[in-house]
Amino acid sequence: MGRKNTAIKIACENRKARHDYFIQETYEAGIELAGTEVKSLRAGRANLRDSYADIRNGEIFVEHMHISPYEQGNRFNTDPLRPKKLLMHKSEIVKLFSKIKEKGLTLVPLKVYFKKGRAKVELALASGKHNYDKRQDLKAKAAKRDVERALRDRQKY
């Protein structure tokens, strides 16, 4: 028989998260979705901006993750901003909960993707950046770009 598709198809990314947070660790979690949400996600109609994960009663939920209603979904469509449950092992959830409580970190979803046909979320354990940290990052990025541009121009001649 044929091989299963092992490629990863990214549905949406939270690019702003790397700008706003220092990423400590990343984790992979499954996500519990309705059928129309999966179809909409496959079409790339999702948004992770301003979303975060919260641990309640030993379960992890993603809040403010927007998945647009599926056009052909009619009455089966769900609320686009409803909390979505993440699927992780209990031991991982306990470990994350203790890190969040003791260090004041937060859980931020970085991207949603499909792996072997299943929807997954990449969660990051992150701490917030201050404005001066963001400015330093922008300065470093601009300096690196200038150096690369100078090297490229120098190689032309």
Disulfide bonds with the S-S distance in Angstrom:
none
